[in-house]
Amino acid sequence: MREVPRVVWSLAAGVFTNAVVSFTFVYLFVWLTAVRDLPVAQAGLIAGTGGVGLVAGNFTGGWFGDHLGHRRVLLAGSAVSGAGLVLLPALPTAVLLPVLLLAQYAAGTVRAANSALVAVSVPEGARRQGFAVLRFASNAGFTVGPPLGALLAAHTSYTWLFVADGVGTLLFAGYAARALPAQGVRRARAVRPADATGLWTALRARPAVMLLLATILVTDTVYRQQYSTLPVWLADHGIGTGAYGWLIAVNGGVILCLEIPATVALRRRPPLPIIGTGLVLVGAGYAALAGGPYIATAVTMMVLLTAGEILYKTTATAHVADSAPEHLQGRFQSLYAGASVSGTVLAPPLGGALYEAAPGALWPVCAVLAALSGAVLLTAAALWRRGAGDGAGGGAGEAESAAGVPDGADATRRRAGWRAGWASAGRSD
């Protein structure tokens, strides 16, 4: 962990503090229906639009960072998001939707900027530890935040949740302006070489990243069923909200205790096999629910799901950073950040529709989708490694590194096309 630079620890401290007060959207739907007295459908539309804004901000924040500097994006996004949250309780219903959309979009750009700042501040080889520190800070804050939000709402009003969240976000912007060195902006704005490739050309040259993004998109939709259909399924079988709260606590507690040690222990292992194994474990977690609606099966599900999360999330984020050209670091991080939160928008409607149409099919479908995603990555890693071992290529340097080829591999093999790796295994692309 000594390889993680001080700037990342400073950023993590700010992220933790901001996460502690980021409890607004845990209680947003309750506020819209109980305090603003909106119909459920209208409240769902407003809350869902906020989720769309968050995902859009994650997908595009890196573009702004690559052109303007990631530190500037973090500061501007935090200021806009914080101001929007402070104003939200006082706004008329007619303007809630656009203001919430803007605030959540800005919050999404901040998330992308946080990841990009870690990517440009930590040298290759230590990025897994850097991202693990950031995730630890974020998870620790979100573990503390919701109970504090419940106390604040119970003893004051829901209005103060928005005020506290907004003020906390504005304070985070002020803290970041002082704690994050301004030269980080210049470092983040890498000089674009004259022969630099565009984003899509760079992605096509890095098949492991494209494959990873697709599998993460599918798995995140499955993973986030724990926040949408899982509590409904538990309640339908007589398991109440209190037990569900303890399940979420299991998730947070295991992550806080084990993610950094696991990351350090596995830091020199090739990334794709670790990520693929993590996705398979997510599938195994949902498969455990086939044992029936019992506390024991639910706990087993959550332990397996959390083990998978520990393996794949930090490793995948670092692998995308290690694979990115310097001038595209922010956009690569944005693509991963967007894919990794897309489930917030996709999971509730897709999972809810399937649960309503065929309740018994939901968990088997989730298990199969996540397990297949992991199997695809494990198979691809094996094929690329086999191709590299046969001397036929195995996927330009990025794919070879993902599959486990040592960094000192022959330069000629590093330049060989990834298609040769598939051909050596008897496959066509």
ABEGO torsion letter per residue (X at the ends): XAABBAAAAAAAAAAAAAAAABAAAAAAAAAAAAAAGBBAAAAAAAAAAAAAAAAAAAAAAAAAAAAAEAAAAAAAAAAAAAAAAAAAAABBAAAAAAAAAAAAAAAAAAAAAAAAAAAAABBBGAAAAAAAAAAAAAAAAAAAAAAAAAAAAAABBAAAAAAAAAAAAAAAAAAAAAABBAAAAAAABBBBBAABBBAAAAAAABAAAAAAAAAAAAAAAAAAAAAAAAAAAAAAAGBBAAAAAAAAAAAAAAAAAAAAAAAAAAAABBAAAAAAAAAAAAAAAAAAAAAEBBAAAAAAAAAAAAAAAAAAAAAAAAAAAAABBAAAAAAAAAAAAAAAAAAAAAAAAAAAAAAAABAAAAAAAAAAAAAAAAAAAAAAAAAAAAAAAAGAGGEBAAAAAAAGBBAABBAAAAABBAAAAAAAAGBBX
